[in-house]
Amino acid sequence: MLRRSTTTKFNRLQALRHIALATCLATAACGGEGATGAPQTDTGSIVEPAGPDPVVVTPAPTPTPPRASKANVGINVAGTSYWSGERSFANLASGGNWTDPGTAGWGALDPSQIDENGTVKSLNAGQKAAINLARPAEQMQGKDVRIRCTYSGEGSLSYDGFYPRPMEIIQNGIEFTWIATATKTFLYLNKTNPENPLRNLDCREADMDRNLLFAPEFIESLRPFQVLRFLDWMPANTNPAVVNWSIRTLPSNVSQTGAQGVAIEHMIDLANQTQTDPWFTIPWNADETYIRNFATLVRDRLSPDRKVYVELTNEMWNAAFPVFNQILAEAVAANLATDKYQGLLYRYAQKSAWALKIWTEVFAANPDRLVRVVATQHDNPWQAGEVLGFGDTAQYVDALATAPYFGHDLLAGANAAETDLNKLFALLAAQAKNVMADKTSENKAAATKYRKRYITYEAGQHIVAPGNQPTLAALNRDQRMYDIYKTYMADWKSNSGDLMVMFSATGGISQYGAWGIREYAGQPLSETPKRRAVLDFLAGK
């Protein structure tokens, strides 16, 4: 799956900046005389009515200083899907969704057949349902693993996949061995009693504690970090049209990979167990009740010694994501600026202020626990000033975040088929240096102007290689990537000194990128130069 569109991310948005700057000169659309749609922070009639007046609206005179613990480094948590390479939950079934193997492509099971807990209520005559299981870390490390699946109610299960072995039927469940060479395993629900359906499905290692919520290896892999950003556990990128409290994913749902993301309770519990600060990316279309209830749940459930970072959506400027076109259309409808792309930034600022006001109200009694974030494109520092300078947006913001990626065009143009690693590493090292030397300082200056912290929401290498995946893989597995990461992180510390959130905890390699600092759960540290570099930086080595 394409994580980033380099054309969109860098070329299109550079054009955005130049267009809007030209408009500023010609029509004063940046807010001077002649601008249309004077900056304002109410969301306008095109979305939702204004909520009640905030209880506390006065910001702290200076940003809350970052804590020194864990070296101010965070990580974006990998997605929970069975194919992600991560094993998040102890229950392996949490990584799948119910499908109908009788349909072409094993399409999703009819939602009317599934209840809010992920229980298949009934099957049609001759119908089966199937669910993929996440791979255990030990199995990904090349070991056979004994799996026990248990359930309540009445029904029949079987398993299949690559190289299946005979299974053992036990009381209310089955056991089988997931062999080392089988990259995929799934369960069949062969039948269920509608009066007492098969439910509470739980599949994990036969010797694992049945009360564990998260996989122990997963917990340990995240403990070193200060912040966990839950972008890939929330639907900010997919931008569902409806996000309300009544349809949120419940913690009781066997599947934690649905359209509404992972249960909020699970995200909070993971932060508590790892002693980290959570960072939430609220979907653009979330309504006020959802946002207020979300904030209240975090306030009451999160350990009181933890902070919470919150932002609205993800990369509003990135046309690769559906939210871009929605925000653009809303900006045009509200006539926020002469130039529609500048209006995009204003609309983002406007609605971010609206959402962050709600969090401000909820955390009125303990505002120091809350870090309110707006995020802009790293290569366009102009955006930061436009967002923070819109109306009173800055009043509801504590931190500006960007993503100082490097290497996005390393294997492009004349180097698209290049295989000389010595040449490529020389280029990559220079790119990693340059991204810190230029745009980082400009973005930090914009944050400083408004007395805000300057942090990253994502960071790391951004190499994509359509048609040259072997070279991309070799680069990311080479010891020299360790050296580049160590220097890169040290340069960030020198230039900013604040929180640096890397992308991402775990993920495989394809022509579309190598986003994980490791490729799969439990991968030996010696095989992960990026993760070793991050951990050594955390340890002060």
Buried (B, 14 or more C-beta within 10 A) or exposed (E): EEBBBBEBBBEBBEEBBEBBBEBBEEBBBBBEEEBEBEBBBBBBEEBBEEBEEBEEEEBEEEBBEBEEEBBBBBBBBBBBBBBBBBBBBBBBBBBBBBBBBBEEEEEBBBEEBBBEBBBBEBBEEEBBBBBBBBBBBBBBBEEEBEBBBBBBBBBBBBBBBEEBEEBEEEEBBBBBBBBBEBEBBBBBBBBBEEEEBBBBBBBBBEEBEEEEBBBEBBBEBBEBBBBBBBBBBBBBBEBBEEBBBEBBBBBBBBBBBBBBBBBBBBBBBBBBBBBBBBBBBBBBBBBBEBBBBBBBBBBEBBEEEBBBBBBBBBBBBBBBBBBBEBBBBBBBBBEBBBBBBBBBBBBBBBBBBBBBBBBBBBBBEEBEBBBBBBBBBBBBBBBBBBBBBBBBBBBBBBBBBBBBBBBBBBBBEEBBEBEEBEEBBEBBBEBBBEBBEEBBEBBBEBBEBBBBBBBBBBBBBBBBBEEBBEBBBBBBBBEBBBBBBBBBBEBBBEBBEBBBBBBBBBBBBBBBBBBBBBBBBBBEEEEBBBBBBBBBBBEEE
